[in-house]
Amino acid sequence: MASARHKIFNIVIPVIPWISLLYFGKRDFKRYAFSGITITIFETLNHWYGHHKKWWRFYDKPRKFYRDELPFDLGIYIPLSTWFLKLSRGSFAKFVLFNAIANGIFAFFIMDLLKKFKIVNLKRLNRIQFFHYLHFKVYILYVIQHLSEKWRISKGS
């Protein structure tokens, strides 16, 4: 059974990032949504794999993927990916920097808060490994967006 703090967390983690997209713009969202959705699917598969490898431990039992990892996937990845793609405006260096900062904050600071609130703790990964686990997807996302832009330009839209 999920604790009250875990239930609140599972509501807040998707709602706040998605509310931020109200300020994003329809045209930009349409431009970056495919990449955001694609990386979210990829991240969901990664989370599923990490769940089974016990790379982290959620405190509430029984442990359930849809209650534990899925809110991260549905709540953070599409909005954050689209924002970073928009803010970097095609600059690979800016995009990597934005993501490195965000992934570093998450791996080295937010994970401490999540552990303190007894939501989740790293189990078989240290913080540096977890940072790399988060960060390697940045390059995949950038390639997906680059290919998407090339396809969009070739189609004349």
C-alpha positions in Angstrom: 0.0 0.0 0.0 1.4 3.4 -1.0 2.0 5.8 1.8 0.3 9.2 1.8 3.6 11.0 0.9 4.1 8.6 -2.0 0.5 9.2 -3.3 1.1 13.0 -3.1 4.4 12.6 -4.8 2.8 10.6 -7.6 0.3 13.4 -8.2 2.8 16.3 -8.0 5.5 14.7 -10.1 3.4 14.7 -13.3 1.2 17.7 -12.7 3.8 20.4 -12.2 5.9 19.7 -15.3 2.8 19.4 -17.5 1.4 22.7 -16.2 4.6 24.4 -17.3 3.8 23.4 -20.9 0.9 25.8 -20.8 3.6 28.5 -21.4 5.3 26.5 -24.1 3.4 27.3 -27.3 1.5 24.9 -29.5 3.8 25.2 -32.5 6.9 24.4 -30.3 5.2 21.6 -28.6 4.2 20.0 -31.9 7.8 20.5 -33.1 9.4 18.7 -30.1 6.6 16.3 -29.0 7.7 13.4 -31.1 11.2 13.4 -29.6 9.8 13.8 -26.1 7.4 10.9 -26.6 10.0 8.7 -28.1 12.5 9.3 -25.3 9.7 8.7 -22.7 9.0 5.3 -24.2 12.8 4.5 -24.2 13.0 5.7 -20.6 10.1 3.6 -19.6 11.8 0.5 -20.9 15.0 1.6 -19.1 13.0 2.0 -15.9 11.4 -1.4 -16.3 14.9 -2.9 -16.7 16.3 -1.0 -13.7 13.2 -2.1 -11.7 14.0 -5.7 -12.4 17.7 -5.3 -11.8 16.9 -3.6 -8.5 19.0 -0.6 -9.2 16.8 1.5 -6.8 14.4 0.7 -4.1 11.0 2.3 -3.5 10.1 2.2 0.2 6.4 1.3 -0.2 5.5 -2.3 -0.6 4.5 -4.1 -2.6 6.7 -2.6 -5.2 4.8 -1.9 -8.4 6.3 -0.5 -11.6 3.2 1.5 -12.5 3.1 3.2 -9.0 6.8 3.7 -8.5 8.6 4.3 -11.8 5.9 5.2 -14.2 5.0 8.6 -12.7 8.6 9.7 -13.3 8.3 8.7 -17.0 4.9 10.3 -17.6 5.5 13.3 -15.5 9.1 14.5 -16.2 10.5 13.3 -19.4 8.2 14.8 -22.1 7.9 18.2 -20.5 11.6 18.5 -19.5 12.8 17.1 -22.9 10.7 19.5 -24.9 11.8 22.5 -22.7 15.5 21.7 -23.1 15.1 21.2 -26.8 13.4 24.5 -27.1 15.7 26.4 -24.8 18.9 25.1 -26.5 17.5 26.1 -30.0 19.6 23.5 -31.9 22.8 24.1 -30.0 24.2 20.7 -29.0 26.5 22.2 -26.4 23.6 24.1 -24.7 21.4 21.0 -24.8 24.0 18.8 -23.2 24.8 21.4 -20.6 21.1 21.9 -19.6 20.7 18.2 -19.3 23.9 17.7 -17.4 22.9 20.3 -14.9 19.4 18.8 -14.5 20.6 15.2 -14.3 23.3 16.2 -11.8 20.8 18.0 -9.6 18.5 15.0 -9.7 21.2 12.4 -9.1 23.1 14.2 -6.4 20.5 16.3 -4.6 16.9 15.3 -5.4 17.7 11.7 -4.8 18.7 12.7 -1.2 15.3 14.4 -0.8 13.5 11.4 -2.1 15.4 9.2 0.3 14.7 11.5 3.2 11.0 11.4 2.4 11.2 7.6 2.0 10.1 7.5 -1.6 13.1 5.9 -3.3 16.7 5.2 -2.7 19.5 4.0 -4.9 20.4 0.3 -4.3 22.7 -1.2 -6.8 23.9 2.1 -8.4 26.0 4.8 -6.9 25.3 8.4 -7.7 27.8 8.7 -10.5 26.4 5.6 -12.2 22.9 6.9 -11.7 24.0 10.2 -13.3 25.3 8.3 -16.3 22.1 6.2 -16.4 20.2 9.5 -16.7 22.5 11.3 -18.9 23.3 8.8 -21.7 19.7 9.3 -23.0 20.5 13.0 -23.7 22.5 12.0 -26.8 19.8 9.7 -28.1 17.1 12.4 -27.6 19.2 14.9 -29.5 19.7 12.5 -32.4 16.0 11.8 -32.5 15.2 15.5 -32.6 17.8 16.1 -35.3 16.4 13.4 -37.5 12.9 14.6 -36.8 13.9 18.1 -37.9 15.6 16.8 -41.1 12.4 14.8 -41.9 10.2 17.8 -41.2 12.3 20.1 -43.4 12.4 17.5 -46.2 8.6 17.2 -46.1 8.3 21.0 -46.4 6.4 21.7 -43.2 
